[in-house]
Amino acid sequence: MINHLPASRLYDNETFYGTFVKDLQRARSNVYIESPFITLRRMNDLLPIFVRLRQKGVHIVVNTRDPDEHDYEYETQARIAVQTMQDMGVNVLYTVKHHRKLAVIDDEILWEGSLNVLSQNDSCEIMRRSKSRQLANQMMQLLEFSLLQFDFCEFDTIPPGGIKLKYDK
């Protein structure tokens, strides 16, 4: 018996952003991104999209490392980017020892792999895109996190440094 498989496709560092940006631009309700590193170079490409999404009322949550965990160059870039995202109403979470790379868009599109969505520059990476509510939900349950928790959060309720989560595994 053949099981129904969700629509899935692999992308590399050369092909990822074209499709990912289209997915972001089509977002209607929520975007969740986990990226341990953040660079201004990459954020300069993504921030205008985040602005348009926030203007449409799309909830955006970014989970990343605390900037204190980075060397000086990355720390400074991460702090600037986090402050900019918070200023536009993006909820920023910090997870200690964070290393996951994924995104969930509208509880239906799941991106997962090795590419740091908010910082990738010149490394060889891979990401899988799956269009499946079941897989997106499975990922969010695995992370023990629900975007619905943050529906009540307004920008000024999030501490300036973000919310710190401790990962004990």
N, CA, C and O atoms as a DFTB+ gen file, in Angstrom:
676 C
 N C O
     1  1       0.851      -1.184       0.000
     2  2       0.000       0.000       0.000
     3  2       0.892       1.241       0.000
     4  3       1.855       1.317       0.763
     5  1       0.577       2.190      -0.839
     6  2       1.342       3.430      -0.927
     7  2       0.677       4.471      -0.037
     8  3      -0.509       4.768      -0.181
     9  1       1.466       5.020       0.888
    10  2       0.962       6.088       1.751
    11  2       1.033       7.411       1.009
    12  3       1.915       7.620       0.177
    13  1       0.111       8.292       1.311
    14  2       0.142       9.628       0.728
    15  2       1.267      10.428       1.389
    16  3       1.268      10.613       2.606
    17  1       2.207      10.892       0.600
    18  2       3.318      11.691       1.114
    19  2       3.037      13.165       0.892
    20  3       2.478      13.540      -0.139
    21  1       3.419      14.010       1.849
    22  2       3.217      15.446       1.653
    23  2       4.126      15.963       0.543
    24  3       5.176      15.385       0.262
    25  1       3.709      17.050      -0.075
    26  2       4.542      17.688      -1.093
    27  2       5.829      18.153      -0.425
    28  3       5.797      18.898       0.555
    29  1       6.959      17.709      -0.960
    30  2       8.250      18.001      -0.342
    31  2       9.291      18.199      -1.435
    32  3       9.262      17.532      -2.470
    33  1      10.212      19.130      -1.187
    34  2      11.270      19.380      -2.159
    35  2      12.510      19.865      -1.426
    36  3      12.412      20.566      -0.418
    37  1      13.679      19.489      -1.938
    38  2      14.946      19.933      -1.362
    39  2      15.479      21.153      -2.100
    40  3      15.342      21.278      -3.317
    41  1      16.093      22.052      -1.327
    42  2      16.705      23.262      -1.857
    43  2      18.111      23.364      -1.291
    44  3      18.392      22.850      -0.208
    45  1      18.990      24.028      -2.026
    46  2      20.328      24.284      -1.488
    47  2      20.480      25.773      -1.228
    48  3      19.530      26.538      -1.397
    49  1      21.659      26.181      -0.823
    50  2      21.889      27.584      -0.480
    51  2      21.701      28.514      -1.674
    52  3      21.491      29.712      -1.487
    53  1      21.772      27.993      -2.891
    54  2      21.571      28.819      -4.091
    55  2      20.095      28.982      -4.436
    56  3      19.704      30.011      -4.988
    57  1      19.273      27.990      -4.122
    58  2      17.869      28.004      -4.548
    59  2      16.875      28.296      -3.416
    60  3      15.700      28.555      -3.678
    61  1      17.333      28.257      -2.174
    62  2      16.447      28.389      -1.027
    63  2      15.715      29.730      -0.972
    64  3      14.486      29.751      -0.901
    65  1      16.437      30.841      -1.003
    66  2      15.816      32.128      -0.680
    67  2      14.730      32.551      -1.661
    68  3      13.767      33.199      -1.250
    69  1      14.849      32.211      -2.931
    70  2      13.805      32.584      -3.888
    71  2      12.447      32.037      -3.492
    72  3      11.454      32.764      -3.489
    73  1      12.403      30.756      -3.157
    74  2      11.140      30.125      -2.766
    75  2      10.735      30.535      -1.351
    76  3       9.555      30.772      -1.092
    77  1      11.691      30.622      -0.442
    78  2      11.375      31.009       0.938
    79  2      10.760      32.409       0.980
    80  3       9.782      32.632       1.693
    81  1      11.320      33.346       0.227
    82  2      10.782      34.708       0.199
    83  2       9.359      34.709      -0.350
    84  3       8.505      35.433       0.161
    85  1       9.091      33.914      -1.376
    86  2       7.719      33.827      -1.897
    87  2       6.770      33.288      -0.834
    88  3       5.651      33.779      -0.682
    89  1       7.227      32.266      -0.095
    90  2       6.396      31.735       0.993
    91  2       6.120      32.808       2.044
    92  3       4.989      32.954       2.507
    93  1       7.158      33.556       2.416
    94  2       6.965      34.641       3.395
    95  2       5.968      35.667       2.874
    96  3       5.060      36.071       3.600
    97  1       6.126      36.085       1.642
    98  2       5.253      37.117       1.082
    99  2       3.795      36.673       1.029
   100  3       2.890      37.507       1.065
   101  1       3.564      35.373       0.945
   102  2       2.194      34.834       0.899
   103  2       1.621      34.563       2.290
   104  3       0.449      34.206       2.407
   105  1       2.416      34.724       3.338
   106  2       1.943      34.428       4.698
   107  2       0.699      35.249       5.015
   108  3       0.619      36.436       4.700
   109  1      -0.277      34.583       5.653
   110  2      -1.545      35.228       5.988
   111  2      -1.742      35.409       7.487
   112  3      -2.414      36.349       7.913
   113  1      -1.155      34.505       8.303
   114  2      -1.449      34.603       9.731
   115  2      -0.217      34.546      10.628
   116  3      -0.128      35.329      11.574
   117  1       0.749      33.638      10.368
   118  2       1.877      33.537      11.293
   119  2       3.124      32.988      10.620
   120  3       3.063      32.210       9.669
   121  1       4.251      33.425      11.153
   122  2       5.570      32.965      10.710
   123  2       6.388      32.684      11.958
   124  3       6.471      33.522      12.856
   125  1       6.990      31.508      12.013
   126  2       7.873      31.131      13.113
   127  2       9.210      30.737      12.503
   128  3       9.261      29.857      11.643
   129  1      10.299      31.380      12.939
   130  2      11.630      31.105      12.393
   131  2      12.580      30.791      13.530
   132  3      12.624      31.511      14.527
   133  1      13.341      29.715      13.380
   134  2      14.429      29.402      14.297
   135  2      15.727      29.491      13.509
   136  3      15.929      28.770      12.533
   137  1      16.597      30.384      13.948
   138  2      17.892      30.592      13.304
   139  2      18.866      31.040      14.384
   140  3      18.702      32.121      14.949
   141  1      19.878      30.227      14.680
   142  2      20.768      30.577      15.785
   143  2      21.606      31.830      15.537
   144  3      22.000      32.509      16.485
   145  1      21.875      32.134      14.288
   146  2      22.695      33.295      13.966
   147  2      21.881      34.309      13.174
   148  3      20.989      33.949      12.405
   149  1      22.203      35.583      13.375
   150  2      21.555      36.678      12.658
   151  2      22.655      37.625      12.185
   152  3      23.496      38.057      12.972
   153  1      22.638      37.941      10.890
   154  2      23.581      38.935      10.376
   155  2      22.805      40.074       9.717
   156  3      21.710      39.875       9.190
   157  1      23.384      41.250       9.756
   158  2      22.734      42.410       9.141
   159  2      22.629      42.246       7.631
   160  3      21.654      42.687       7.024
   161  1      23.625      41.616       7.027
   162  2      23.592      41.412       5.571
   163  2      22.322      40.669       5.169
   164  3      21.624      41.096       4.249
   165  1      22.015      39.575       5.837
   166  2      20.825      38.801       5.494
   167  2      19.556      39.516       5.936
   168  3      18.550      39.491       5.226
   169  1      19.595      40.145       7.092
   170  2      18.412      40.842       7.594
   171  2      18.028      42.019       6.709
   172  3      16.847      42.355       6.611
   173  1      18.994      42.646       6.068
   174  2      18.669      43.734       5.146
   175  2      17.772      43.252       4.011
   176  3      16.977      44.026       3.477
   177  1      17.893      41.981       3.638
   178  2      17.017      41.411       2.614
   179  2      15.641      41.060       3.175
   180  3      14.632      41.205       2.484
   181  1      15.599      40.601       4.420
   182  2      14.356      40.075       4.983
   183  2      13.511      41.104       5.737
   184  3      12.289      40.971       5.791
   185  1      14.141      42.120       6.314
   186  2      13.376      43.094       7.117
   187  2      12.263      43.792       6.340
   188  3      11.175      43.956       6.892
   189  1      12.470      44.214       5.084
   190  2      11.347      44.831       4.363
   191  2      10.145      43.893       4.224
   192  3       9.000      44.345       4.239
   193  1      10.400      42.607       4.092
   194  2       9.315      41.625       4.022
   195  2       8.627      41.527       5.377
   196  3       7.398      41.480       5.445
   197  1       9.405      41.497       6.458
   198  2       8.824      41.463       7.799
   199  2       7.943      42.688       8.043
   200  3       6.873      42.569       8.639
   201  1       8.381      43.856       7.590
   202  2       7.585      45.082       7.755
   203  2       6.231      44.915       7.070
   204  3       5.198      45.212       7.671
   205  1       6.220      44.446       5.825
   206  2       4.959      44.266       5.096
   207  2       4.067      43.230       5.788
   208  3       2.851      43.403       5.865
   209  1       4.682      42.154       6.290
   210  2       3.888      41.141       6.988
   211  2       3.253      41.705       8.250
   212  3       2.079      41.453       8.520
   213  1       4.014      42.458       9.017
   214  2       3.462      43.057      10.238
   215  2       2.345      44.039       9.899
   216  3       1.356      44.123      10.628
   217  1       2.491      44.785       8.795
   218  2       1.437      45.714       8.382
   219  2       0.152      44.971       8.022
   220  3      -0.943      45.513       8.170
   221  1       0.285      43.739       7.551
   222  2      -0.881      42.895       7.227
   223  2      -1.421      42.188       8.463
   224  3      -2.433      41.492       8.382
   225  1      -0.759      42.356       9.606
   226  2      -1.211      41.717      10.833
   227  2      -0.686      40.305      11.042
   228  3      -1.188      39.581      11.901
   229  1       0.311      39.906      10.273
   230  2       0.894      38.574      10.432
   231  2       1.768      38.561      11.682
   232  3       2.613      39.438      11.865
   233  1       1.561      37.560      12.542
   234  2       2.369      37.394      13.757
   235  2       3.691      36.739      13.356
   236  3       3.705      35.739      12.638
   237  1       4.793      37.309      13.821
   238  2       6.113      36.762      13.529
   239  2       6.824      36.494      14.847
   240  3       6.897      37.362      15.717
   241  1       7.347      35.281      14.981
   242  2       8.143      34.901      16.137
   243  2       9.482      34.398      15.611
   244  3       9.531      33.555      14.716
   245  1      10.561      34.921      16.174
   246  2      11.913      34.486      15.836
   247  2      12.545      33.921      17.097
   248  3      12.561      34.576      18.139
   249  1      13.063      32.709      17.002
   250  2      13.783      32.087      18.103
   251  2      15.242      31.973      17.681
   252  3      15.551      31.387      16.643
   253  1      16.131      32.532      18.484
   254  2      17.545      32.586      18.143
   255  2      18.387      32.431      19.403
   256  3      17.853      32.267      20.500
   257  1      19.678      32.483      19.243
   258  2      20.574      32.483      20.400
   259  2      20.602      33.872      21.025
   260  3      20.391      34.878      20.348
   261  1      20.859      33.908      22.304
   262  2      21.111      35.170      22.976
   263  2      22.370      35.775      22.350
   264  3      23.374      35.075      22.215
   265  1      22.345      37.042      21.967
   266  2      23.548      37.651      21.382
   267  2      24.798      37.499      22.248
   268  3      25.913      37.494      21.727
   269  1      24.622      37.375      23.570
   270  2      25.771      37.188      24.461
   271  2      26.541      35.902      24.158
   272  3      27.702      35.776      24.548
   273  1      25.914      34.951      23.473
   274  2      26.573      33.686      23.146
   275  2      27.469      33.782      21.914
   276  3      28.154      32.817      21.575
   277  1      27.473      34.920      21.246
   278  2      28.250      35.101      20.017
   279  2      29.545      35.858      20.283
   280  3      29.703      36.505      21.318
   281  1      30.474      35.764      19.323
   282  2      31.655      36.622      19.400
   283  2      31.215      38.057      19.112
   284  3      30.070      38.288      18.723
   285  1      32.116      39.017      19.299
   286  2      31.742      40.431      19.264
   287  2      31.056      40.830      17.965
   288  3      30.029      41.508      18.000
   289  1      31.601      40.423      16.816
   290  2      31.027      40.838      15.532
   291  2      29.588      40.358      15.381
   292  3      28.704      41.144      15.039
   293  1      29.347      39.067      15.636
   294  2      27.987      38.539      15.537
   295  2      27.088      39.076      16.645
   296  3      25.897      39.295      16.425
   297  1      27.643      39.288      17.821
   298  2      26.855      39.824      18.937
   299  2      26.277      41.184      18.571
   300  3      25.087      41.431      18.772
   301  1      27.106      42.058      18.040
   302  2      26.658      43.404      17.671
   303  2      25.589      43.347      16.587
   304  3      24.564      44.022      16.685
   305  1      25.825      42.553      15.567
   306  2      24.837      42.442      14.486
   307  2      23.513      41.872      14.997
   308  3      22.440      42.353      14.633
   309  1      23.598      40.847      15.842
   310  2      22.384      40.240      16.373
   311  2      21.602      41.239      17.223
   312  3      20.378      41.312      17.119
   313  1      22.297      42.010      18.063
   314  2      21.599      42.992      18.903
   315  2      20.872      44.042      18.062
   316  3      19.730      44.394      18.356
   317  1      21.526      44.533      17.033
   318  2      20.895      45.534      16.160
   319  2      19.670      44.939      15.472
   320  3      18.609      45.562      15.434
   321  1      19.820      43.733      14.932
   322  2      18.713      43.090      14.220
   323  2      17.552      42.772      15.164
   324  3      16.391      42.980      14.812
   325  1      17.862      42.269      16.359
   326  2      16.805      41.955      17.332
   327  2      16.041      43.220      17.699
   328  3      14.811      43.211      17.729
   329  1      16.745      44.297      17.975
   330  2      16.076      45.547      18.335
   331  2      15.190      46.037      17.187
   332  3      14.072      46.497      17.416
   333  1      15.686      45.938      15.968
   334  2      14.907      46.359      14.799
   335  2      13.648      45.514      14.661
   336  3      12.564      46.039      14.406
   337  1      13.796      44.200      14.831
   338  2      12.615      43.329      14.737
   339  2      11.620      43.642      15.843
   340  3      10.418      43.712      15.591
   341  1      12.107      43.833      17.070
   342  2      11.203      44.152      18.174
   343  2      10.490      45.478      17.933
   344  3       9.310      45.615      18.255
   345  1      11.190      46.443      17.377
   346  2      10.581      47.746      17.097
   347  2       9.410      47.624      16.125
   348  3       8.490      48.442      16.158
   349  1       9.437      46.605      15.257
   350  2       8.334      46.429      14.308
   351  2       7.289      45.431      14.805
   352  3       6.329      45.128      14.097
   353  1       7.478      44.919      16.028
   354  2       6.486      44.032      16.609
   355  2       6.757      42.552      16.430
   356  3       5.865      41.737      16.667
   357  1       7.949      42.181      16.023
   358  2       8.320      40.770      15.949
   359  2       8.666      40.294      17.355
   360  3       9.431      40.951      18.060
   361  1       8.114      39.169      17.763
   362  2       8.439      38.587      19.066
   363  2       9.733      37.800      18.925
   364  3       9.832      36.901      18.090
   365  1      10.726      38.140      19.744
   366  2      12.034      37.496      19.685
   367  2      12.248      36.689      20.956
   368  3      12.122      37.202      22.068
   369  1      12.575      35.413      20.766
   370  2      12.864      34.513      21.872
   371  2      14.323      34.107      21.796
   372  3      14.887      34.005      20.706
   373  1      14.934      33.878      22.940
   374  2      16.309      33.369      22.989
   375  2      16.275      31.972      23.589
   376  3      15.613      31.742      24.601
   377  1      16.979      31.049      22.973
   378  2      17.138      29.714      23.516
   379  2      18.627      29.459      23.716
   380  3      19.422      29.617      22.791
   381  1      18.994      29.066      24.924
   382  2      20.389      28.784      25.251
   383  2      20.861      27.587      24.427
   384  3      20.136      26.602      24.287
   385  1      22.068      27.674      23.887
   386  2      22.677      26.618      23.061
   387  2      21.838      26.285      21.836
   388  3      21.838      25.144      21.375
   389  1      21.139      27.250      21.321
   390  2      20.260      27.062      20.170
   391  2      21.054      26.707      18.924
   392  3      22.091      27.310      18.649
   393  1      20.560      25.712      18.159
   394  2      21.230      25.371      16.907
   395  2      20.250      24.895      15.824
   396  3      20.686      24.509      14.739
   397  1      18.950      24.913      16.091
   398  2      17.968      24.458      15.101
   399  2      17.808      25.489      13.995
   400  3      17.919      26.693      14.226
   401  1      17.546      24.995      12.785
   402  2      17.301      25.857      11.633
   403  2      16.002      25.406      10.981
   404  3      15.944      24.347      10.355
   405  1      14.965      26.216      11.132
   406  2      13.673      25.847      10.572
   407  2      12.767      27.066      10.481
   408  3      13.043      28.115      11.063
   409  1      11.700      26.903       9.751
   410  2      10.659      27.927       9.668
   411  2       9.325      27.225       9.452
   412  3       9.247      26.203       8.770
   413  1       8.275      27.792      10.047
   414  2       6.916      27.307       9.833
   415  2       6.089      28.530       9.439
   416  3       6.074      29.540      10.143
   417  1       5.407      28.419       8.312
   418  2       4.621      29.539       7.787
   419  2       3.161      29.109       7.694
   420  3       2.835      28.099       7.070
   421  1       2.293      29.893       8.323
   422  2       0.842      29.661       8.313
   423  2       0.469      28.244       8.728
   424  3      -0.503      27.684       8.222
   425  1       1.231      27.663       9.641
   426  2       0.945      26.329      10.174
   427  2       0.820      25.275       9.072
   428  3       0.169      24.248       9.263
   429  1       1.444      25.534       7.919
   430  2       1.284      24.625       6.788
   431  2       2.585      24.356       6.039
   432  3       2.777      23.256       5.519
   433  1       3.457      25.311       5.977
   434  2       4.711      25.135       5.243
   435  2       5.836      25.007       6.256
   436  3       6.034      25.884       7.096
   437  1       6.570      23.904       6.169
   438  2       7.676      23.618       7.067
   439  2       8.976      23.610       6.271
   440  3       9.124      22.868       5.300
   441  1       9.907      24.446       6.700
   442  2      11.275      24.435       6.170
   443  2      12.173      23.897       7.270
   444  3      12.096      24.357       8.409
   445  1      13.034      22.917       6.944
   446  2      13.964      22.396       7.940
   447  2      15.228      21.923       7.236
   448  3      15.182      21.398       6.124
   449  1      16.360      22.123       7.913
   450  2      17.620      21.692       7.337
   451  2      18.800      22.312       8.048
   452  3      18.771      22.506       9.263
   453  1      19.839      22.624       7.293
   454  2      21.083      23.107       7.890
   455  2      21.333      24.598       7.699
   456  3      22.295      25.131       8.251
   457  1      20.490      25.284       6.929
   458  2      20.728      26.677       6.578
   459  2      20.204      27.628       7.653
   460  3      19.040      27.539       8.045
   461  1      21.045      28.526       8.127
   462  2      20.644      29.575       9.070
   463  2      19.862      30.642       8.298
   464  3      20.451      31.462       7.594
   465  1      18.554      30.624       8.432
   466  2      17.668      31.466       7.628
   467  2      17.999      32.952       7.754
   468  3      17.907      33.687       6.770
   469  1      18.384      33.407       8.953
   470  2      18.595      34.833       9.190
   471  2      20.060      35.266       9.072
   472  3      20.403      36.398       9.415
   473  1      20.924      34.364       8.585
   474  2      22.336      34.762       8.493
   475  2      23.090      34.167       7.312
   476  3      24.189      34.637       7.014
   477  1      22.567      33.172       6.632
   478  2      23.334      32.444       5.630
   479  2      23.979      33.382       4.617
   480  3      23.357      34.333       4.143
   481  1      25.244      33.094       4.293
   482  2      25.970      33.932       3.348
   483  2      26.643      33.092       2.272
   484  3      26.225      33.122       1.115
   485  1      27.684      32.340       2.639
   486  2      28.437      31.639       1.594
   487  2      28.721      30.177       1.907
   488  3      29.602      29.582       1.288
   489  1      28.005      29.588       2.844
   490  2      28.223      28.182       3.190
   491  2      27.335      27.282       2.328
   492  3      26.308      27.723       1.813
   493  1      27.736      26.030       2.179
   494  2      26.946      25.033       1.450
   495  2      25.925      24.437       2.408
   496  3      26.293      23.841       3.420
   497  1      24.658      24.594       2.095
   498  2      23.592      24.175       3.003
   499  2      22.470      23.501       2.224
   500  3      22.448      23.504       0.993
   501  1      21.541      22.923       2.978
   502  2      20.382      22.274       2.383
   503  2      19.159      22.542       3.266
   504  3      19.262      22.607       4.491
   505  1      18.007      22.694       2.620
   506  2      16.741      22.866       3.332
   507  2      15.668      22.067       2.601
   508  3      15.648      22.002       1.372
   509  1      14.779      21.463       3.383
   510  2      13.639      20.752       2.803
   511  2      12.382      21.577       3.060
   512  3      12.143      22.033       4.178
   513  1      11.584      21.763       2.013
   514  2      10.291      22.441       2.123
   515  2       9.201      21.398       2.020
   516  3       9.122      20.663       1.035
   517  1       8.359      21.333       3.041
   518  2       7.223      20.420       3.043
   519  2       5.952      21.231       3.209
   520  3       5.851      22.067       4.107
   521  1       4.993      20.985       2.350
   522  2       3.699      21.641       2.494
   523  2       2.753      20.627       3.124
   524  3       2.175      19.776       2.448
   525  1       2.615      20.746       4.447
   526  2       1.841      19.759       5.193
   527  2       1.473      20.328       6.556
   528  3       2.348      20.609       7.374
   529  1       0.186      20.495       6.798
   530  2      -0.244      20.936       8.129
   531  2       0.173      19.920       9.192
   532  3       0.542      20.294      10.305
   533  1       0.112      18.655       8.846
   534  2       0.472      17.601       9.797
   535  2       1.945      17.709      10.192
   536  3       2.260      17.643      11.380
   537  1       2.849      17.872       9.236
   538  2       4.273      17.976       9.557
   539  2       4.597      19.275      10.289
   540  3       5.406      19.286      11.217
   541  1       3.960      20.373       9.868
   542  2       4.190      21.645      10.564
   543  2       3.723      21.546      12.010
   544  3       4.408      22.010      12.922
   545  1       2.557      20.941      12.220
   546  2       2.036      20.765      13.575
   547  2       2.929      19.833      14.391
   548  3       3.181      20.085      15.570
   549  1       3.403      18.770      13.771
   550  2       4.300      17.844      14.455
   551  2       5.566      18.561      14.922
   552  3       6.029      18.338      16.040
   553  1       6.122      19.416      14.075
   554  2       7.325      20.165      14.445
   555  2       7.035      21.100      15.612
   556  3       7.803      21.150      16.573
   557  1       5.944      21.834      15.535
   558  2       5.626      22.781      16.598
   559  2       5.351      22.043      17.914
   560  3       5.719      22.529      18.983
   561  1       4.714      20.885      17.842
   562  2       4.490      20.099      19.060
   563  2       5.812      19.592      19.620
   564  3       6.013      19.584      20.835
   565  1       6.708      19.172      18.741
   566  2       8.010      18.710      19.194
   567  2       8.749      19.826      19.925
   568  3       9.426      19.582      20.924
   569  1       8.619      21.014      19.438
   570  2       9.264      22.167      20.061
   571  2       8.531      22.615      21.320
   572  3       8.990      23.514      22.025
   573  1       7.383      21.982      21.603
   574  2       6.560      22.348      22.757
   575  2       6.277      23.843      22.772
   576  3       6.440      24.518      23.788
   577  1       5.857      24.330      21.638
   578  2       5.642      25.753      21.468
   579  2       4.425      25.963      20.587
   580  3       4.248      25.242      19.605
   581  1       3.595      26.919      20.908
   582  2       2.450      27.239      20.077
   583  2       2.421      28.730      19.808
   584  3       2.522      29.539      20.731
   585  1       2.284      29.091      18.545
   586  2       2.187      30.521      18.216
   587  2       0.998      31.170      18.910
   588  3       0.999      32.377      19.152
   589  1      -0.007      30.379      19.228
   590  2      -1.180      30.947      19.897
   591  2      -0.826      31.546      21.248
   592  3      -1.510      32.455      21.718
   593  1       0.239      31.048      21.883
   594  2       0.668      31.599      23.164
   595  2       1.020      33.080      23.029
   596  3       0.893      33.845      23.985
   597  1       1.456      33.470      21.851
   598  2       1.966      34.818      21.679
   599  2       0.961      35.758      21.039
   600  3       1.289      36.909      20.751
   601  1      -0.275      35.282      20.808
   602  2      -1.293      36.161      20.261
   603  2      -1.588      37.324      21.195
   604  3      -1.987      38.397      20.742
   605  1      -1.396      37.122      22.503
   606  2      -1.693      38.175      23.473
   607  2      -0.551      39.171      23.612
   608  3      -0.735      40.234      24.207
   609  1       0.620      38.853      23.077
   610  2       1.799      39.697      23.290
   611  2       1.792      40.898      22.354
   612  3       1.645      40.758      21.140
   613  1       1.945      42.027      22.914
   614  2       2.197      43.233      22.146
   615  2       3.659      43.575      22.329
   616  3       4.283      43.105      23.280
   617  1       4.219      44.376      21.451
   618  2       5.649      44.674      21.478
   619  2       6.128      45.118      22.849
   620  3       7.174      44.664      23.311
   621  1       5.388      45.993      23.506
   622  2       5.901      46.537      24.755
   623  2       5.787      45.567      25.935
   624  3       6.212      45.900      27.041
   625  1       5.220      44.368      25.721
   626  2       5.212      43.379      26.796
   627  2       6.431      42.460      26.720
   628  3       6.682      41.693      27.650
   629  1       7.186      42.526      25.631
   630  2       8.380      41.703      25.467
   631  2       9.565      42.484      26.020
   632  3       9.774      43.628      25.616
   633  1      10.345      41.910      26.923
   634  2      11.500      42.627      27.465
   635  2      12.458      43.033      26.343
   636  3      12.540      42.335      25.332
   637  1      13.182      44.143      26.496
   638  2      14.074      44.631      25.438
   639  2      15.069      43.586      24.937
   640  3      15.446      43.629      23.766
   641  1      15.499      42.671      25.763
   642  2      16.444      41.649      25.329
   643  2      15.789      40.404      24.783
   644  3      16.491      39.447      24.458
   645  1      14.462      40.374      24.666
   646  2      13.775      39.173      24.227
   647  2      13.407      38.310      25.417
   648  3      13.696      38.666      26.559
   649  1      12.775      37.186      25.158
   650  2      12.414      36.227      26.192
   651  2      13.416      35.095      26.130
   652  3      13.643      34.535      25.057
   653  1      14.023      34.742      27.254
   654  2      15.018      33.673      27.269
   655  2      14.362      32.351      27.631
   656  3      13.633      32.252      28.618
   657  1      14.631      31.341      26.822
   658  2      14.166      29.993      27.084
   659  2      15.384      29.123      27.320
   660  3      16.371      29.235      26.593
   661  1      15.334      28.273      28.302
   662  2      16.457      27.380      28.565
   663  2      16.136      26.019      27.981
   664  3      15.077      25.451      28.250
   665  1      17.039      25.507      27.192
   666  2      16.903      24.181      26.588
   667  2      17.748      23.214      27.378
   668  3      18.976      23.306      27.350
   669  1      17.122      22.284      28.086
   670  2      17.831      21.413      29.026
   671  2      18.138      20.020      28.500
   672  3      18.486      19.148      29.297
   673  1      18.031      19.773      27.239
   674  2      18.279      18.416      26.740
   675  2      19.698      18.244      26.281
   676  3      20.075      17.161      25.832
